[in-house]
Amino acid sequence: MQNKKGEKPPLLGLSIVAMFLIWGGLAFYIPVYLGINTHIIFFNIIGFICLTISLAGSLIEISNIWKNEAYSYWGVSLVFILPAILLHLSVYYYEINEFWSIFIKVAVIVLLFIGTPFIPMGFSYLLWKRNDENTDEREISGEERVTNSTNKIQLISSLIIAILTLATAIVQLVSQLNK
């Protein structure tokens, strides 16, 4: 079978999201595996960046499946808000030079300024229904039923990846704060 030009597998986005989840978990595990006690923050930053991309990507994938823009806006919002939270925590839990802490605080404000407006924008799409979504169940062909079952598999997979990503980030954050 030949693919049409530009056609992509339906689970390609989900596999990319899963790839960032795996990379984030590996970045957190590298210092433990190699016994590194210094420069752990570098690996934590890389891990949290990968997990942020994974979580935002899984929300964007969910928005593609449910045909609802709300999750896409929330995914974009997370790309800015999670790094802002991590930068804020780094100022208060790591010994950072006062000179750099001012720049980090400005970066936190800028990231929050960009990321937080996407949250209410996403809520506006939750209650909005389009006319083409109200199709009768009897009008659905066999090919569309296969597409619907593929969408359900994608949705469940995206939800699992989002939950795993969030759980990995929470466990890592709690373990770092308890040190």
C-alpha positions in Angstrom: 0.0 0.0 0.0 1.3 3.4 -0.8 0.5 6.5 1.2 -0.8 9.6 -0.4 1.6 12.4 -0.3 1.3 14.3 3.0 -0.7 11.6 4.7 0.4 10.7 8.2 -0.4 7.8 10.5 -3.2 8.7 13.0 -1.1 8.0 16.0 2.0 9.9 14.9 1.3 12.9 17.2 0.7 10.6 20.1 4.0 8.8 19.6 5.9 12.1 19.6 4.2 13.0 22.9 5.1 9.6 24.3 8.7 10.1 23.1 9.0 13.4 25.1 7.5 11.6 28.2 10.2 8.9 27.9 13.0 11.5 27.4 11.7 13.5 30.4 11.7 10.4 32.7 15.2 9.4 31.4 16.5 12.9 32.1 15.4 12.6 35.7 16.9 9.1 36.0 20.4 9.9 34.5 21.8 11.4 37.8 20.6 8.5 39.8 21.9 5.9 37.4 25.3 7.6 37.0 25.6 8.6 40.6 25.9 12.3 39.8 25.5 14.6 42.8 26.3 17.9 41.2 24.6 19.7 38.4 21.4 17.8 39.0 19.4 20.9 38.2 20.5 20.7 34.6 18.9 17.2 34.3 15.8 18.4 36.1 15.4 21.3 33.7 15.7 19.0 30.7 13.3 16.6 32.3 10.7 19.2 33.1 11.0 20.7 29.6 10.4 17.3 28.0 7.5 16.6 30.4 5.9 20.0 29.7 6.1 19.4 26.0 4.6 15.9 26.5 1.7 17.2 28.7 0.9 20.1 26.3 1.2 17.8 23.3 -1.2 15.3 24.8 -3.7 18.0 25.5 -3.4 19.2 21.9 -3.9 15.6 20.7 -7.0 15.3 22.8 -8.3 18.5 21.3 -7.7 17.0 17.8 -9.7 13.9 18.7 -12.6 15.6 20.5 -12.7 18.3 17.9 -12.6 20.9 20.7 -10.2 23.8 20.6 -10.3 24.2 24.4 -7.7 21.5 25.1 -5.4 23.0 22.5 -5.5 26.4 24.2 -4.9 24.8 27.6 -1.9 22.8 26.1 -0.4 26.0 24.8 -1.0 27.6 28.1 0.9 24.9 29.9 3.9 25.4 27.7 4.3 28.9 29.3 2.8 28.3 32.8 4.8 25.2 33.9 8.2 26.7 33.1 7.1 29.8 35.0 6.2 27.7 38.1 9.5 25.8 37.9 11.5 29.0 37.6 9.6 30.5 40.5 10.4 27.4 42.6 14.0 27.5 41.6 14.4 31.0 43.0 13.0 30.0 46.4 14.5 26.5 46.8 17.9 26.9 45.2 20.6 29.3 46.1 20.6 31.6 43.2 22.5 34.8 43.0 20.4 38.0 43.6 21.5 39.3 40.2 20.1 36.2 38.4 17.0 36.0 40.6 15.8 39.4 39.2 16.0 38.1 35.6 14.3 34.9 36.6 11.5 36.7 38.3 11.0 38.9 35.2 11.0 35.7 33.1 8.3 34.3 35.4 6.2 37.4 34.9 6.6 37.3 31.2 5.8 33.6 30.9 2.7 34.0 33.1 1.7 37.1 31.1 1.8 35.1 27.9 0.4 31.8 29.2 -2.5 32.6 31.4 -4.8 34.3 28.9 -5.1 31.0 27.0 -6.9 29.4 29.9 -10.1 31.5 29.7 -9.9 31.3 25.9 -10.1 27.5 26.1 -13.1 27.7 28.4 -15.0 29.6 25.7 -14.7 26.6 23.3 -16.1 24.1 25.9 -19.7 25.2 25.5 -19.6 26.1 21.9 -21.2 23.5 19.6 -21.0 23.6 15.8 -23.8 22.5 13.6 -21.8 19.8 11.8 -21.3 18.0 15.1 -25.0 17.1 15.4 -25.0 14.3 12.8 -27.5 11.5 13.2 -26.0 8.1 14.3 -27.9 6.3 11.5 -26.0 8.4 8.8 -22.6 7.2 9.9 -20.9 4.8 7.4 -18.7 1.8 8.1 -15.5 3.8 7.4 -16.5 6.5 9.8 -17.2 3.9 12.5 -13.6 2.7 12.1 -12.4 6.3 12.3 -14.5 6.7 15.5 -13.0 3.6 17.1 -9.5 4.9 16.2 -10.3 8.2 17.8 -11.4 6.4 21.0 -8.1 4.6 21.1 -6.2 7.8 20.5 -8.2 9.6 23.2 -7.6 6.9 25.8 -3.9 6.8 24.8 -3.6 10.6 25.1 -5.3 10.6 28.4 -3.0 7.9 29.7 0.1 9.8 28.5 -1.2 13.0 30.0 -1.8 11.3 33.4 1.6 9.6 33.3 3.4 12.8 32.4 1.7 14.7 35.2 2.4 12.0 37.7 6.1 11.9 36.7 6.4 15.6 37.1 4.7 15.6 40.4 6.8 12.8 41.8 10.0 14.4 40.6 9.0 17.8 42.0 8.0 16.4 45.4 11.2 14.3 45.6 13.3 17.5 44.8 11.4 19.6 47.4 11.9 17.0 50.1 15.7 16.9 49.8 
